[in-house]
Amino acid sequence: MTVGEKKESPTPRQETQLRKGKPDRASRLVFIRKVWAWIFLLFLVIGFSIASKQANDIDFVSLRSVQGILTYATQILLIGLGETLIIIVAGIDLSAGWVLGFSAVVGATVMQVLYASGASPFIVISVGMLSGILVAVIPGLINGILIARVKVPSFITTLGIGVLIEGVALLVSGGYPVVKQPPYLGQIGNSSVFYYWPDHGISFFKYPETAVQADLPNISVILPTIVLITMIVTAVVWFILAKTQFGHHLYAIGGNMEAAKRAGIPVQRTLIKVYILAAVLAGIGGVIWSARFSSGAYNAGETTTLNSIASVVIGGASLFGGEGTIIGTIVGALILATIQYGLVLLGVVPFWQFIAVGIVVIVAVIVDQFGRTLGR
Amino acid sequence: MENLLRINNLTKRFGGLTAVNSVSLDVNIGEVIGLLGDNGAGKSTLIKMVSGVYLPDEGEMFFGGQKVNFSSPRDARDMGIETIYQDLALAENLDVGSNIFLGREILHTYLGGLIKTVNRTKMREEAVKALDRLNIRLPSLTQQVLNLSGGQRQAVAIARSIYWNAKLMIMDEPTAALGVSEQRKVLRLVNTLRDQGVPVIIISHNMQDVFAVATRIIVMRRGKKVGERMTNQTNPDEIVSLMVGAEEAQESGIDLNSADPE
């Protein structure tokens, strides 16, 4: 009995056929879903180039507009990074924008107080920003515990915590923007990394000392500091998601939470960590907002949450969990920022932004579903 | 034959219900045990005690000659008892390697352990070894498990257990959701396991499957073991009658035809 059965080693014909057919279809599906957003972005840029040339005779593709788009994209992206991780574990974070506002208010309040007390600029900036970022851990931890331990759906938890945090931020700030910030705060937030002055050389983080007002138009300002910071943060989050065991576990949890549990993955701890991480990223977004606008406002991230979720979805993540990449979210954020910037440049009433973003999100979901049916 | 698992008078009650009533059985190396019974016969409860999900109320278990008390599925798995449930517990969005190493990923370490990354290449290589050991061929190891057939997924789940040194494999309805040719492949895998010294307990409703692979058949009814037969010394009719109770009635000497016990 043993000998007879051993001879039939399992090399069935069906599997050979599968080998030929399925990977092709699957890879085609993966390909479409990977590249469509890039192609869409390209068409968007071409469309805006033609439109802005005809309407205002402005070149859309320029150093200025690229940097403008990147600056627009920073806030969407910072929240979008955390949102990507959470959507991969089949959750959603509706509180992120309010956490951003909360961090902006707390950070700005600390800086306001320290500045008034005459502390050194280094102390004011480092303590202020650090407290703004760290305070975001609190809502993140509460979100995580409620979702992972108490099993409240993430949609409800983060909605509740978001509204609650909005209330706290309103109480802290009294409903007004937190102003009276040190002048150097705005300088940091609006500085760029390189200032290139032809024939004079490059200086870093500020205009060359010798330049006078009349020289400024000749100086090329390259790479806004907040864009650089966002790039670094993005690279770190990409590394965490794509390379580390923690990131790997996020995909496993999103794919099959029960299987992850049975395999010994610390599901609860991982979920709590991911909500904290997302909140901290929103906190970074909050202090960057403060630096940009020399202020802190409870509603600094009001529209960002949904834009960020949109960018994650455009980037190919599945709201059912288990799928999504940082690269995808970057493209999604760039698409939204390009639409916003392009419409402003064309002088279109800004309300059209919302309509455009809504359409793009729906197109993204349709493309995604189309790709999936194709793969089956 | 060397004994691997011995169960003595295992009992499990849920409130007033005795789900498993003083069941004893032996599993030896080189065997495939078919565990049969109608719904609610106590098969799953018995298996869950062996795999550490339930604590038995009475009775004892010996694994490899050593008395064991499992307080969690983890304990049982650490001893080498692997259970594959119908849902297979695979993360279908991940590739084969990632599933075999789910929760126990192979890591690269950098800067003296400060930075650790998942070593996908190594996981894939090890996956190939595990699959080769069972003569399993898959179309592609880089694909998501989602794109594999039901039988191939079952093979991945089995390969995972084997990779982690399963000494006893318990399979709950392994062929239930499969097409005919896929069923046959899975049964062949069961034989491969047995030949490699890993005995298998199969829970199934499918009489054909059990007769195809099992060396010994154990029948349960209403929480009790009502029969134990060598497969080559019985036939499906006898087993069915054991499952529904006719045989038990005869064995215990009650005459079904007589209306009056006097």
Boltz contact constraints between the chains, C-beta under 6 A:
constraints:
  - contact:
      token1: [A, 5]
      token2: [B, 191]
      max_distance: 6.0
  - contact:
      token1: [A, 9]
      token2: [B, 135]
      max_distance: 6.0
  - contact:
      token1: [A, 10]
      token2: [B, 135]
      max_distance: 6.0
  - contact:
      token1: [A, 10]
      token2: [B, 185]
      max_distance: 6.0
  - contact:
      token1: [A, 10]
      token2: [B, 188]
      max_distance: 6.0
  - contact:
      token1: [A, 15]
      token2: [B, 137]
      max_distance: 6.0
  - contact:
      token1: [A, 18]
      token2: [B, 139]
      max_distance: 6.0
  - contact:
      token1: [A, 19]
      token2: [B, 139]
      max_distance: 6.0
  - contact:
      token1: [A, 22]
      token2: [B, 147]
      max_distance: 6.0
  - contact:
      token1: [A, 23]
      token2: [B, 140]
      max_distance: 6.0
  - contact:
      token1: [A, 26]
      token2: [B, 147]
      max_distance: 6.0
  - contact:
      token1: [A, 243]
      token2: [B, 117]
      max_distance: 6.0
  - contact:
      token1: [A, 245]
      token2: [B, 105]
      max_distance: 6.0
  - contact:
      token1: [A, 245]
      token2: [B, 118]
      max_distance: 6.0
  - contact:
      token1: [A, 248]
      token2: [B, 105]
      max_distance: 6.0
  - contact:
      token1: [A, 248]
      token2: [B, 118]
      max_distance: 6.0
  - contact:
      token1: [A, 252]
      token2: [B, 91]
      max_distance: 6.0
  - contact:
      token1: [A, 252]
      token2: [B, 102]
      max_distance: 6.0
  - contact:
      token1: [A, 255]
      token2: [B, 91]
      max_distance: 6.0
  - contact:
      token1: [A, 255]
      token2: [B, 92]
      max_distance: 6.0
  - contact:
      token1: [A, 255]
      token2: [B, 93]
      max_distance: 6.0
  - contact:
      token1: [A, 255]
      token2: [B, 94]
      max_distance: 6.0
  - contact:
      token1: [A, 256]
      token2: [B, 91]
      max_distance: 6.0
  - contact:
      token1: [A, 259]
      token2: [B, 89]
      max_distance: 6.0
  - contact:
      token1: [A, 259]
      token2: [B, 90]
      max_distance: 6.0
  - contact:
      token1: [A, 259]
      token2: [B, 91]
      max_distance: 6.0
  - contact:
      token1: [A, 262]
      token2: [B, 89]
      max_distance: 6.0
  - contact:
      token1: [A, 263]
      token2: [B, 102]
      max_distance: 6.0
  - contact:
      token1: [A, 263]
      token2: [B, 103]
      max_distance: 6.0
  - contact:
      token1: [A, 264]
      token2: [B, 103]
      max_distance: 6.0
  - contact:
      token1: [A, 265]
      token2: [B, 103]
      max_distance: 6.0
  - contact:
      token1: [A, 322]
      token2: [B, 93]
      max_distance: 6.0
